[in-house]
Amino acid sequence: MNTRLLSAAALTAALVAPAAAAAPAEAAAAPKPLTGVAVYLSYGKGYPVSRYEPGKGFTKLGAMPMTGQFSASPDGRKLAWITDAGYVRIGDGRTVTTAAKGAGAGAPCLTPVWSPDSARVAYVGKGNSDAGTVSVVGADGKGSRKAGTTLGVCHLAWSANGRYLAGYAGTTEGVYRLDVQTGKAIKVKGVGLANHVQSLSPDGSKVVVAPLSRNAPGGDGSWPGGFRPAVVDVATGKKVAVPVQGSLIGAFYLRDGRLVVRVAGRTANTLVVLDGNGRQVQRLTEPAAARKQTLLQIVG
């Protein structure tokens, strides 16, 4: 993956404080550029899930299970998935363990999600109602607890501060954010219909979703290969501008608040990195082999 920093002179000027004495602190606070490490899903033969590293290429982590319910850890090294029997399985290298039982199975959108530190997994339990109970368990199977009940049970995303989970309703009628500290869920304003939640901002105040028009099909709940993302303020419903040109096919928040926007290309896709003010600070070219693959994780 090729990396190119934008406007080096302008970026340097932005990082330099008015007072010379403050320059070292400003420079120290600058986030490290992305290197291009990421996790991809191929809908080709065997549905492989692979970690990509520049200079090393693709390394297979596992495969999408037949349930379609799975996710990759933020560190890009582990997988979690749900079996037909409702077992929560963890794959770490060649080791596969069962972290929990009793998960809802048979619906591709009921995907587990990893905590920001790649140490725990949240999943939706079995149930017959539109709302579901979300439980959290350590990847080692320890420390299981219930986090709360929510209508937003599909394609859960976890905020970097660890406090919030967001998902869309199985009916596609809206997105909900669950506070794992209080156990209370609220409906995200400004989202009528949606069929994917890709990311939450670090403080959980903004969500990246795939909105649907009134007559658009909801799909089967599988991971989308690409979609035009909408970034929405949870409290106000206001859409946050994404100042990136081209055909946008996804967006992820990083732990430090930068937003990475995926842009479709003819031979390879591009990742455009925006800072907290919406300024482009980096562009990375994805490997050509990943052009038609689903991007599951960007490893910061």
C-alpha positions in Angstrom: 0.0 0.0 0.0 1.5 3.3 -1.1 1.4 6.2 1.4 1.5 9.9 0.6 1.3 12.8 3.1 -0.6 15.8 1.9 0.7 19.4 1.8 3.8 18.9 3.9 4.4 22.6 4.3 0.8 23.4 5.2 0.7 20.5 7.6 3.9 21.5 9.3 2.7 25.1 9.7 -0.5 23.8 11.3 1.4 21.8 13.8 3.7 24.7 14.8 2.4 26.8 17.7 2.6 30.5 17.6 5.2 30.4 20.4 8.4 28.6 19.6 8.5 27.0 23.0 5.2 25.2 22.3 6.5 23.6 19.1 7.9 20.4 20.7 4.7 19.7 22.5 2.6 20.2 19.4 4.9 17.9 17.3 4.7 15.2 20.0 0.9 15.3 19.9 0.8 14.7 16.2 -0.7 11.2 15.4 1.4 8.7 13.5 0.5 8.3 9.9 -1.3 5.1 8.9 0.9 2.4 7.4 -1.8 0.6 5.5 -2.3 -2.4 7.7 -5.9 -3.6 7.3 -8.2 -6.6 7.4 -10.3 -7.6 4.3 -13.1 -10.0 3.5 -13.2 -11.6 0.0 -16.6 -12.9 -1.2 -14.6 -15.2 -3.5 -14.0 -19.0 -3.0 -14.0 -19.9 0.7 -14.8 -16.3 1.9 -11.3 -15.7 3.3 -10.6 -13.0 5.9 -7.1 -11.7 5.6 -4.7 -9.2 7.2 -2.7 -7.1 4.8 0.6 -5.5 5.6 2.7 -3.5 3.2 5.8 -5.5 2.4 4.3 -8.7 3.6 1.1 -9.0 1.6 -2.0 -10.9 2.7 -2.1 -13.4 5.6 -5.2 -15.4 6.0 -6.8 -15.0 9.5 -9.7 -17.4 8.8 -12.9 -17.5 6.8 -16.4 -16.1 7.1 -18.6 -18.6 8.8 -21.8 -19.9 7.2 -23.9 -17.8 9.5 -22.1 -14.6 8.2 -21.8 -13.4 11.8 -18.2 -12.4 12.5 -15.8 -9.5 13.0 -12.1 -8.8 13.1 -10.4 -7.3 16.1 -9.1 -3.7 16.0 -5.5 -5.0 16.2 -6.2 -7.0 13.0 -5.0 -10.3 14.5 -8.1 -12.1 15.8 -11.6 -13.1 14.6 -14.8 -13.6 16.5 -17.8 -15.4 15.1 -21.1 -17.0 15.9 -21.8 -20.6 15.1 -25.2 -22.2 14.1 -25.5 -23.4 17.7 -25.0 -19.8 19.1 -21.5 -20.3 20.3 -19.2 -17.3 20.4 -15.9 -18.5 18.9 -12.5 -16.7 19.0 -9.8 -17.4 16.5 -6.3 -16.3 17.4 -3.8 -17.7 15.0 -4.3 -21.4 14.9 -6.1 -21.4 18.3 -9.9 -21.5 18.4 -11.8 -21.2 21.7 -15.4 -20.8 22.8 -15.9 -17.6 24.8 -19.6 -17.9 25.3 -22.8 -19.6 24.4 -26.4 -18.4 23.9 -25.8 -15.9 21.1 -28.5 -15.2 18.5 -27.7 -17.2 15.4 -29.0 -17.5 11.9 -29.2 -13.8 11.1 -26.1 -12.4 9.2 -26.6 -8.9 10.7 -26.2 -10.1 14.3 -22.4 -9.8 14.2 -20.3 -9.8 17.3 -18.0 -6.8 17.8 -14.6 -6.4 19.5 -13.7 -3.9 22.2 -11.2 -1.1 21.3 -8.4 -3.0 23.1 -9.2 -6.3 21.3 -9.7 -8.0 24.6 -13.5 -8.4 24.8 -16.4 -9.2 22.5 -20.0 -8.0 22.6 -22.8 -10.0 21.1 -26.6 -10.2 21.0 -28.2 -13.1 22.9 -31.0 -15.3 21.7 -34.5 -13.8 21.7 -37.8 -13.5 19.9 -38.4 -9.8 20.1 -37.0 -7.0 17.9 -35.0 -5.7 20.9 -32.0 -7.8 22.0 -29.9 -8.2 25.1 -26.2 -7.4 24.5 -23.6 -9.2 26.6 -19.9 -8.6 26.9 -17.3 -11.3 27.5 -13.5 -11.5 27.6 -11.9 -13.2 24.6 -10.7 -15.8 27.2 -14.3 -16.5 28.2 -14.0 -14.7 31.5 -15.9 -11.7 32.9 -19.2 -12.2 31.2 -21.8 -9.5 31.9 -25.0 -8.1 30.4 -24.5 -4.6 28.9 -28.1 -3.7 28.2 -31.0 -4.1 25.8 -31.4 -2.3 22.5 -33.3 -2.4 19.2 -30.0 -1.6 17.5 -28.8 -5.3 17.3 -27.3 -5.4 13.8 -23.6 -4.7 12.8 -22.6 -3.4 16.2 -19.8 -0.8 16.4 -17.9 0.1 19.6 -16.6 3.5 20.4 -12.9 3.9 21.2 -13.7 5.2 24.8 -15.3 1.8 25.4 -18.6 3.3 26.6 -21.0 3.0 23.6 -22.2 0.4 21.2 -24.3 1.3 18.1 -26.2 -0.9 15.7 -29.1 -0.7 13.3 -32.5 -2.3 14.0 -33.2 -5.6 12.4 -36.2 -4.0 10.7 -33.8 -1.4 9.3 -35.9 1.3 11.0 -33.2 3.4 12.6 -29.9 3.2 14.5 -29.6 3.0 18.2 -26.7 3.7 20.6 -26.4 1.7 23.8 -24.5 3.1 26.8 -22.8 0.0 28.3 -22.3 1.8 31.6 -25.9 2.6 32.2 -27.5 -0.1 30.1 -29.7 2.5 28.4 -30.2 2.8 24.6 -31.3 5.9 22.6 -32.3 6.2 19.0 -29.9 8.2 16.8 -31.7 11.2 15.4 -31.7 12.0 11.7 -31.6 8.3 10.6 -34.8 7.0 9.2 -33.7 3.7 7.6 -30.3 2.1 7.6 -28.7 -1.3 6.9 -25.2 -0.9 8.2 -23.3 0.7 11.0 -19.6 0.9 10.3 -18.1 3.0 13.0 -18.5 5.3 16.0 -16.5 8.3 16.8 -14.1 7.9 19.8 -16.6 9.6 22.2 -19.6 8.0 20.7 -21.2 11.3 19.6 -21.1 10.5 15.9 -22.0 7.4 13.9 -21.0 6.2 10.4 -24.0 4.5 8.8 -25.4 3.3 5.5 -28.7 5.2 5.1 -31.5 3.8 3.0 -34.1 5.6 1.0 -37.7 4.8 1.7 -38.2 2.2 -1.1 -34.6 0.8 -1.1 -34.2 -2.9 -0.3 -32.8 -3.7 3.2 -30.6 -6.6 2.0 -29.9 -9.8 3.9 -27.7 -8.2 6.6 -24.4 -9.4 5.2 -21.3 -7.2 5.4 -21.6 -4.7 2.5 -18.7 -4.5 0.0 -19.1 -0.7 -0.1 -21.7 2.0 0.5 -21.8 5.8 0.5 -21.4 6.6 4.2 -23.3 9.2 6.2 -21.7 10.6 9.3 -24.5 11.6 11.7 -24.5 13.4 15.1 -26.2 11.1 17.5 -27.9 13.9 19.6 -28.9 16.4 16.8 -29.3 14.2 13.7 -27.2 16.7 11.8 -25.0 15.2 9.0 -21.3 15.9 9.3 -19.8 17.0 6.0 -17.2 14.6 4.5 -15.1 16.8 2.2 -13.7 14.0 0.0 -14.4 13.8 -3.7 -15.1 10.7 -5.7 -17.2 7.6 -5.2 -17.1 7.0 -1.4 -17.6 3.4 -0.3 -17.0 3.5 3.5 -15.6 5.4 6.4 -14.0 4.5 9.7 -13.1 6.6 12.8 -9.7 6.0 14.3 -9.0 6.0 18.1 -7.7 9.5 18.0 -10.7 11.0 16.1 -9.3 11.0 12.6 -11.8 9.8 10.0 -10.6 7.5 7.2 -12.7 7.6 4.0 -12.6 4.8 1.5 -12.8 6.0 -2.1 -13.4 3.6 -5.1 -10.8 3.5 -7.9 -10.5 1.8 -11.3 -7.4 -0.2 -10.4 -7.2 0.3 -6.6 -9.1 2.1 -3.9 -7.8 5.0 -1.9 -8.0 5.7 1.8 -8.2 9.4 2.6 -7.4 10.4 6.2 -9.1 13.5 7.6 -8.2 15.3 10.8 -10.7 16.5 13.4 -11.2 19.7 11.3 -12.0 17.8 8.1 -8.6 18.5 6.5 -6.9 15.8 4.4 -3.7 14.8 6.0 -2.8 11.6 4.3 -3.7 9.4 1.3 -3.0 5.7 1.0 -3.5 3.5 -2.0 -4.9 0.1 -1.1 -3.5 -3.1 -2.8 -5.1 -3.7 -6.1 -6.2 -7.2 -5.0 -8.4 -5.6 -2.3 -10.4 -3.4 -4.8 -13.5 -5.6 -4.7 -13.0 -6.8 -1.1 -14.9 -5.7 2.0 -12.8 -3.6 4.4 -13.3 -4.8 7.9 -10.7 -3.0 9.9 -8.1 -0.3 9.6 -5.2 -0.9 12.0 -3.9 2.4 13.4 
